[in-house]
Amino acid sequence: MLLIDLPTDILTLLPGYLESLDDLHSLILTSRELYATTSKPTPSVVYSLATSPYTGIQPYPHLFIAIKARTLADWAVQSSENRERLFDAINTGGPSGVLDLALSVSPITLNDLAFLRHTRTSILEPAIKYLETKCGPSDEIDPSFTVCHNVTLLLTNYWIYCDLFYHNITAPVFRHTAGLQPLKPLGNETRLKWVYHFLPDCNADPPVAGGYDMIEMNKLLDEGLEETFIKFLIPPPWHEMQLFRNRFFRSACYAGLASVQLVHMVYIKDDLTPEQTKSLWPEEIKELAAAFGALDENQLSELYGPLPWDREGNFIHLEEADGWMGLQSDLYRLLNWD
């Protein structure tokens, strides 16, 4: 008796007895009959296989949160009750609590896992390889200096931050361009709680024993990502308005995977003209530039608030600044540098 001779209701149960996603993938490709009966396992089976130690998707649970972060954010901003549930998940459950909430809103599917596989190999891994040379451990770096010991986890957390709080970052200008009313973004308190629980650091206030994730994230942003973004995003000779440059640049630095894709441009020769550089931007960055370029100064101020400088060019103290200013600003709010 062949496996495909079993009743259909039995075949549909087979994914629940497998050990990994690779096993499921192999089973699905065995025959058309098995593809038809086993390629749509229940969300609980997909989650069980995805989180199996035999599958080995790391960092866990952060990668699963990352692929659901925008969906979770869209759900959270719909009501005050949803906002409170997200805040509580972050504050009491940390990454595991946020994943549980995210999957209750939008269960993991095989399409999600296919997207994750593609994203890891084509977007994250090339960027991680470069960023490790900039700020990862090295025999050439004095061990007393700050280094990023886990660039993969830091970059995944950066991706989560960008997507979970994108209503502060790219959504205002995109919704305006689409003729949609703005949505109230998640508040500063929620964002700072996320930073505190996802980037544990013994230098935080209050301290979290055993971690240096905030300081290492600052290193990744300062010497890895931002250095790359400055090279490929500014100065924008195609628009000279200070407010435009500031808002576009900061939003483009936190556009999630589109921003990570900018890191890939380091593998391209350096003698590109500004127009050639722009042509290589990811599509979301191009769309972001076009959306910002269509706004005047008053519209920008209405969507994003005033710049964090006074008329004399003096920086406003963080406690006096309102709204989102970037992950590094959030880190500075929480870190005790003394």
C-alpha positions as a Python dict, from the first residue, in 0.01 Angstrom:
ca = {
    (1, 'M'): (0, 0, 0),
    (2, 'L'): (137, 340, -99),
    (3, 'L'): (123, 648, 119),
    (4, 'I'): (-100, 824, -133),
    (5, 'D'): (-349, 537, -108),
    (6, 'L'): (-444, 647, 243),
    (7, 'P'): (-776, 830, 284),
    (8, 'T'): (-762, 1206, 227),
    (9, 'D'): (-863, 1285, 584),
    (10, 'I'): (-560, 1087, 705),
    (11, 'L'): (-319, 1251, 460),
    (12, 'T'): (-423, 1600, 573),
    (13, 'L'): (-307, 1509, 925),
    (14, 'L'): (48, 1412, 819),
    (15, 'P'): (205, 1762, 863),
    (16, 'G'): (124, 1744, 1233),
    (17, 'Y'): (357, 1445, 1272),
    (18, 'L'): (660, 1600, 1103),
    (19, 'E'): (965, 1745, 1278),
    (20, 'S'): (1053, 2047, 1065),
    (21, 'L'): (956, 2273, 779),
    (22, 'D'): (1211, 2096, 562),
    (23, 'D'): (1021, 1771, 618),
    (24, 'L'): (698, 1941, 515),
    (25, 'H'): (862, 2091, 209),
    (26, 'S'): (990, 1749, 104),
    (27, 'L'): (651, 1590, 162),
    (28, 'I'): (469, 1851, -43),
    (29, 'L'): (705, 1803, -337),
    (30, 'T'): (677, 1424, -337),
    (31, 'S'): (367, 1406, -556),
    (32, 'R'): (69, 1606, -676),
    (33, 'E'): (-159, 1409, -447),
    (34, 'L'): (47, 1493, -140),
    (35, 'Y'): (75, 1855, -247),
    (36, 'A'): (-302, 1875, -272),
    (37, 'T'): (-361, 1718, 71),
    (38, 'T'): (-71, 1847, 284),
    (39, 'S'): (19, 2194, 152),
    (40, 'K'): (-237, 2378, 367),
    (41, 'P'): (-170, 2275, 728),
    (42, 'T'): (-348, 2455, 1009),
    (43, 'P'): (-184, 2769, 1158),
    (44, 'S'): (-101, 2579, 1476),
    (45, 'V'): (83, 2309, 1278),
    (46, 'V'): (271, 2573, 1075),
    (47, 'Y'): (374, 2751, 1393),
    (48, 'S'): (481, 2425, 1558),
    (49, 'L'): (699, 2332, 1261),
    (50, 'A'): (839, 2683, 1224),
    (51, 'T'): (948, 2696, 1588),
    (52, 'S'): (1078, 2340, 1602),
    (53, 'P'): (1447, 2308, 1701),
    (54, 'Y'): (1488, 2096, 1388),
    (55, 'T'): (1383, 2393, 1173),
    (56, 'G'): (1625, 2628, 1346),
    (57, 'I'): (1488, 2970, 1245),
    (58, 'Q'): (1693, 3217, 1449),
    (59, 'P'): (1682, 3463, 1613),
    (60, 'Y'): (1363, 3338, 1775),
    (61, 'P'): (1106, 3480, 1833),
    (62, 'H'): (1229, 3801, 1673),
    (63, 'L'): (1214, 3697, 1307),
    (64, 'F'): (853, 3587, 1347),
    (65, 'I'): (765, 3916, 1514),
    (66, 'A'): (939, 4104, 1232),
    (67, 'I'): (726, 3953, 955),
    (68, 'K'): (409, 4036, 1152),
    (69, 'A'): (513, 4376, 1290),
    (70, 'R'): (330, 4597, 1038),
    (71, 'T'): (15, 4388, 1061),
    (72, 'L'): (32, 4410, 1440),
    (73, 'A'): (87, 4786, 1421),
    (74, 'D'): (-212, 4832, 1188),
    (75, 'W'): (-427, 4636, 1434),
    (76, 'A'): (-297, 4824, 1739),
    (77, 'V'): (-373, 5175, 1611),
    (78, 'Q'): (-737, 5087, 1542),
    (79, 'S'): (-851, 5135, 1904),
    (80, 'S'): (-735, 5238, 2250),
    (81, 'E'): (-805, 4885, 2372),
    (82, 'N'): (-571, 4739, 2110),
    (83, 'R'): (-304, 4992, 2202),
    (84, 'E'): (-327, 4889, 2564),
    (85, 'R'): (-304, 4520, 2477),
    (86, 'L'): (14, 4582, 2276),
    (87, 'F'): (162, 4793, 2555),
    (88, 'D'): (85, 4522, 2809),
    (89, 'A'): (231, 4251, 2583),
    (90, 'I'): (556, 4448, 2552),
    (91, 'N'): (574, 4545, 2918),
    (92, 'T'): (484, 4211, 3077),
    (93, 'G'): (577, 3953, 2816),
    (94, 'G'): (868, 4101, 2622),
    (95, 'P'): (939, 3938, 2285),
    (96, 'S'): (745, 3620, 2368),
    (97, 'G'): (440, 3820, 2475),
    (98, 'V'): (452, 4031, 2158),
    (99, 'L'): (478, 3719, 1941),
    (100, 'D'): (177, 3561, 2114),
    (101, 'L'): (-26, 3876, 2052),
    (102, 'A'): (93, 3908, 1692),
    (103, 'L'): (-4, 3549, 1610),
    (104, 'S'): (-344, 3594, 1773),
    (105, 'V'): (-399, 3885, 1534),
    (106, 'S'): (-246, 3717, 1227),
    (107, 'P'): (-137, 3349, 1242),
    (108, 'I'): (179, 3234, 1066),
    (109, 'T'): (117, 3092, 717),
    (110, 'L'): (334, 2903, 471),
    (111, 'N'): (340, 3218, 257),
    (112, 'D'): (485, 3406, 556),
    (113, 'L'): (757, 3144, 589),
    (114, 'A'): (835, 3155, 216),
    (115, 'F'): (867, 3535, 246),
    (116, 'L'): (1091, 3495, 550),
    (117, 'R'): (1318, 3248, 371),
    (118, 'H'): (1354, 3485, 76),
    (119, 'T'): (1411, 3786, 302),
    (120, 'R'): (1679, 3613, 506),
    (121, 'T'): (1883, 3499, 206),
    (122, 'S'): (1840, 3794, -30),
    (123, 'I'): (1812, 4096, 204),
    (124, 'L'): (1925, 4026, 560),
    (125, 'E'): (2227, 3800, 510),
    (126, 'P'): (2413, 4025, 258),
    (127, 'A'): (2357, 4324, 488),
    (128, 'I'): (2468, 4130, 797),
    (129, 'K'): (2786, 4018, 620),
    (130, 'Y'): (2882, 4380, 554),
    (131, 'L'): (2773, 4518, 892),
    (132, 'E'): (2979, 4257, 1076),
    (133, 'T'): (3289, 4399, 908),
    (134, 'K'): (3196, 4747, 1030),
    (135, 'C'): (3098, 4685, 1391),
    (136, 'G'): (3117, 4312, 1471),
    (137, 'P'): (3388, 4138, 1675),
    (138, 'S'): (3734, 4154, 1519),
    (139, 'D'): (4092, 4070, 1614),
    (140, 'E'): (4184, 4420, 1500),
    (141, 'I'): (3949, 4593, 1746),
    (142, 'D'): (4051, 4661, 2106),
    (143, 'P'): (3825, 4435, 2319),
    (144, 'S'): (3756, 4731, 2550),
    (145, 'F'): (3571, 4905, 2264),
    (146, 'T'): (3203, 4847, 2201),
    (147, 'V'): (3137, 4584, 1934),
    (148, 'C'): (2813, 4428, 1812),
    (149, 'H'): (2829, 4067, 1928),
    (150, 'N'): (2509, 3960, 1753),
    (151, 'V'): (2455, 4168, 1439),
    (152, 'T'): (2180, 3933, 1321),
    (153, 'L'): (1968, 3992, 1631),
    (154, 'L'): (2035, 4367, 1630),
    (155, 'L'): (1939, 4403, 1264),
    (156, 'T'): (1624, 4197, 1320),
    (157, 'N'): (1529, 4422, 1612),
    (158, 'Y'): (1593, 4726, 1391),
    (159, 'W'): (1353, 4577, 1133),
    (160, 'I'): (1089, 4519, 1403),
    (161, 'Y'): (1126, 4877, 1531),
    (162, 'C'): (1085, 5022, 1181),
    (163, 'D'): (772, 4823, 1103),
    (164, 'L'): (603, 4824, 1443),
    (165, 'F'): (629, 5202, 1465),
    (166, 'Y'): (594, 5286, 1098),
    (167, 'H'): (287, 5500, 1169),
    (168, 'N'): (538, 5750, 1310),
    (169, 'I'): (781, 5714, 1021),
    (170, 'T'): (660, 5652, 665),
    (171, 'A'): (284, 5613, 705),
    (172, 'P'): (201, 5987, 748),
    (173, 'V'): (342, 6091, 410),
    (174, 'F'): (215, 5780, 228),
    (175, 'R'): (-137, 5819, 370),
    (176, 'H'): (-136, 6187, 270),
    (177, 'T'): (-29, 6097, -84),
    (178, 'A'): (-311, 5840, -102),
    (179, 'G'): (-568, 6095, 19),
    (180, 'L'): (-626, 5910, 348),
    (181, 'Q'): (-674, 6063, 690),
    (182, 'P'): (-373, 6031, 924),
    (183, 'L'): (-384, 5766, 1195),
    (184, 'K'): (-268, 5840, 1547),
    (185, 'P'): (62, 5653, 1583),
    (186, 'L'): (168, 5446, 1880),
    (187, 'G'): (286, 5670, 2160),
    (188, 'N'): (632, 5745, 2297),
    (189, 'E'): (569, 5535, 2608),
    (190, 'T'): (492, 5223, 2404),
    (191, 'R'): (796, 5276, 2185),
    (192, 'L'): (1031, 5331, 2479),
    (193, 'K'): (894, 5021, 2655),
    (194, 'W'): (969, 4825, 2339),
    (195, 'V'): (1328, 4952, 2333),
    (196, 'Y'): (1371, 4870, 2702),
    (197, 'H'): (1241, 4512, 2676),
    (198, 'F'): (1377, 4416, 2335),
    (199, 'L'): (1723, 4570, 2388),
    (200, 'P'): (1810, 4482, 2749),
    (201, 'D'): (2106, 4679, 2878),
    (202, 'C'): (2270, 4708, 3217),
    (203, 'N'): (2331, 5077, 3138),
    (204, 'A'): (1959, 5144, 3100),
    (205, 'D'): (1761, 5332, 3360),
    (206, 'P'): (1659, 5118, 3542),
    (207, 'P'): (1935, 4871, 3449),
    (208, 'V'): (1877, 4523, 3304),
    (209, 'A'): (2143, 4284, 3429),
    (210, 'G'): (2373, 4114, 3182),
    (211, 'G'): (2292, 4297, 2860),
    (212, 'Y'): (2451, 4567, 2646),
    (213, 'D'): (2201, 4561, 2360),
    (214, 'M'): (2116, 4933, 2365),
    (215, 'I'): (2480, 5036, 2346),
    (216, 'E'): (2547, 4778, 2074),
    (217, 'M'): (2240, 4893, 1879),
    (218, 'N'): (2371, 5248, 1898),
    (219, 'K'): (2701, 5118, 1757),
    (220, 'L'): (2520, 4941, 1472),
    (221, 'L'): (2322, 5255, 1386),
    (222, 'D'): (2610, 5499, 1421),
    (223, 'E'): (2896, 5313, 1252),
    (224, 'G'): (2707, 5064, 1036),
    (225, 'L'): (2369, 5173, 908),
    (226, 'E'): (2377, 5550, 934),
    (227, 'E'): (2719, 5577, 770),
    (228, 'T'): (2576, 5385, 475),
    (229, 'F'): (2255, 5589, 465),
    (230, 'I'): (2447, 5918, 464),
    (231, 'K'): (2656, 5795, 172),
    (232, 'F'): (2360, 5696, -43),
    (233, 'L'): (2079, 5929, 70),
    (234, 'I'): (2232, 6273, 134),
    (235, 'P'): (2297, 6534, 32),
    (236, 'P'): (1997, 6526, -203),
    (237, 'P'): (2084, 6784, -469),
    (238, 'W'): (1736, 6737, -615),
    (239, 'H'): (1579, 6931, -325),
    (240, 'E'): (1737, 7192, -98),
    (241, 'M'): (1468, 7255, 163),
    (242, 'Q'): (1608, 7179, 510),
    (243, 'L'): (1280, 7041, 642),
    (244, 'F'): (1251, 6806, 343),
    (245, 'R'): (1606, 6679, 382),
    (246, 'N'): (1559, 6614, 749),
    (247, 'R'): (1224, 6437, 730),
    (248, 'F'): (1300, 6237, 418),
    (249, 'F'): (1640, 6126, 542),
    (250, 'R'): (1517, 6019, 886),
    (251, 'S'): (1217, 5838, 740),
    (252, 'A'): (1431, 5667, 475),
    (253, 'C'): (1668, 5551, 752),
    (254, 'Y'): (1378, 5368, 919),
    (255, 'A'): (1185, 5223, 626),
    (256, 'G'): (1243, 4865, 741),
    (257, 'L'): (1363, 4618, 480),
    (258, 'A'): (1386, 4894, 219),
    (259, 'S'): (1645, 5066, 436),
    (260, 'V'): (1833, 4738, 486),
    (261, 'Q'): (1846, 4701, 108),
    (262, 'L'): (2035, 5031, 90),
    (263, 'V'): (2323, 4853, 264),
    (264, 'H'): (2358, 4632, -44),
    (265, 'M'): (2469, 4940, -237),
    (266, 'V'): (2810, 4925, -67),
    (267, 'Y'): (2893, 4642, -306),
    (268, 'I'): (2852, 4880, -601),
    (269, 'K'): (3138, 5099, -728),
    (270, 'D'): (3173, 5436, -557),
    (271, 'D'): (3186, 5671, -857),
    (272, 'L'): (2812, 5687, -921),
    (273, 'T'): (2643, 6019, -996),
    (274, 'P'): (2356, 6126, -768),
    (275, 'E'): (2105, 6029, -1037),
    (276, 'Q'): (2264, 5687, -1082),
    (277, 'T'): (2253, 5637, -705),
    (278, 'K'): (1885, 5732, -691),
    (279, 'S'): (1806, 5485, -969),
    (280, 'L'): (1940, 5204, -749),
    (281, 'W'): (1725, 5289, -448),
    (282, 'P'): (1466, 5028, -345),
    (283, 'E'): (1120, 5109, -479),
    (284, 'E'): (982, 5208, -137),
    (285, 'I'): (1263, 5464, -95),
    (286, 'K'): (1190, 5606, -440),
    (287, 'E'): (820, 5631, -354),
    (288, 'L'): (907, 5793, -21),
    (289, 'A'): (1124, 6055, -193),
    (290, 'A'): (849, 6133, -442),
    (291, 'A'): (589, 6162, -166),
    (292, 'F'): (804, 6400, 39),
    (293, 'G'): (897, 6598, -270),
    (294, 'A'): (529, 6674, -336),
    (295, 'L'): (482, 6842, 4),
    (296, 'D'): (545, 7203, 98),
    (297, 'E'): (692, 7311, 430),
    (298, 'N'): (354, 7367, 595),
    (299, 'Q'): (230, 7020, 495),
    (300, 'L'): (548, 6861, 626),
    (301, 'S'): (514, 7040, 958),
    (302, 'E'): (150, 6937, 981),
    (303, 'L'): (231, 6571, 918),
    (304, 'Y'): (550, 6539, 1125),
    (305, 'G'): (559, 6836, 1358),
    (306, 'P'): (831, 7101, 1377),
    (307, 'L'): (1198, 7024, 1344),
    (308, 'P'): (1380, 6955, 1673),
    (309, 'W'): (1578, 7281, 1641),
    (310, 'D'): (1487, 7635, 1734),
    (311, 'R'): (1515, 7930, 1494),
    (312, 'E'): (1878, 7987, 1591),
    (313, 'G'): (1965, 7625, 1503),
    (314, 'N'): (1997, 7507, 1862),
    (315, 'F'): (1891, 7148, 1929),
    (316, 'I'): (1585, 7115, 2151),
    (317, 'H'): (1645, 6903, 2459),
    (318, 'L'): (1494, 6557, 2423),
    (319, 'E'): (1253, 6608, 2709),
    (320, 'E'): (1118, 6915, 2530),
    (321, 'A'): (1089, 6749, 2188),
    (322, 'D'): (759, 6588, 2099),
    (323, 'G'): (702, 6278, 1893),
    (324, 'W'): (930, 6037, 1714),
    (325, 'M'): (1289, 6140, 1640),
    (326, 'G'): (1460, 5807, 1568),
    (327, 'L'): (1582, 5494, 1744),
    (328, 'Q'): (1905, 5660, 1858),
    (329, 'S'): (1705, 5935, 2027),
    (330, 'D'): (1496, 5668, 2201),
    (331, 'L'): (1816, 5496, 2315),
    (332, 'Y'): (1951, 5822, 2458),
    (333, 'R'): (1632, 5869, 2657),
    (334, 'L'): (1681, 5533, 2828),
    (335, 'L'): (2057, 5499, 2864),
    (336, 'N'): (2243, 5618, 3169),
    (337, 'W'): (2579, 5726, 3026),
    (338, 'D'): (2730, 5828, 3362),
}
